Amino acid sequence: MSVSKHQIVVFIAEWCPHCKQMKDNVWTDNTVLKSVQRFHGGKPAFVVCSRPQNRYLVDEFEIEKYPTVVIMDEYRINQILEK
């Protein structure tokens, strides 16, 4: 399986200061962006867990801490990277 078919998903909460710092500083850093370029073009999908419509994703992926970074393939097999 090609790593380009993997997607980076970042689970964040609007009230979380660590999430804001990660979104504003980490995901805008050129070194980070270059290192994740091979994963779906280096464009993470941000899921705001504090929104009711995203609650099912929090439950499905058993997200307990914020921010949580998940790298998954098209079969939803994933690797969770916690802060």
N, C-alpha and C positions, 0 to 999 in steps of 0.2 A: 504494500500500500504506500502511496506517495504521501509525503508529509504535507504537500500542498492541499490535500483534502482534509487536513486537520483544521479545526477552528478554535481560536482562543475565545473563551467566554469569561468575562469578569463580572462577578456578582458583587454589587455594591448597594449601599443604603444611602439615601439622601442625607441622613443625620450623622453619618459616620465621617469623622475628620480624616481618618486614615484612607478612606476611599477617595475623598476629595484630593488628598495629597497624591495618591497613586495616579488618579486620572489626570491631574494637572501637571505632575512632574515626571512620573515614570513613563507614562504612555505618550509623552511628547518628546522624550529624550531620544536623540538620533541613534545612540548606541543600542538602546533597547529595541527601537523600531527595526534596526538592521538585523539584530539577532532573532527576531520573530518574523522576519520577512518571508521565510519559507512556509509559515503557517497561514494559509488563506490570504496571502498578500500582506501579512503583518497588520491586518485591521481587526482588532478585537471587537467582539460584540459585548456591549455593556448591558447588563440586566439589572434594573433598579428594583431591588427586592422589597423595598418599602411600598411599592405600588401593588394594590390588591390584585390586579390582573396578572402579576408575575408570581403570585404565591405558589401556584402549582409547580413552577420550576424550582423554587426553593425547596419544596417538599420532595420533588422527584430526585434532585441531586443532593438532598440531605445537607443543605447549606446551613451551617451553624455559626460561622464567623464571617466577618466582613473586614476587608475585601477577601474574596476567594477567587482564585484563577483556576479555570478548568480548561484543559486541552482535550478536545474530543475529536473522534473521527466520525465518518458518516453513519456508523453503526451505534453512535453514542457511547462507545467505549471511551472512557476518559481517565485522565490523570488529574488529580486535584492538587493544586499548589496553594497552601494556606500561608498567610502572613505570619 
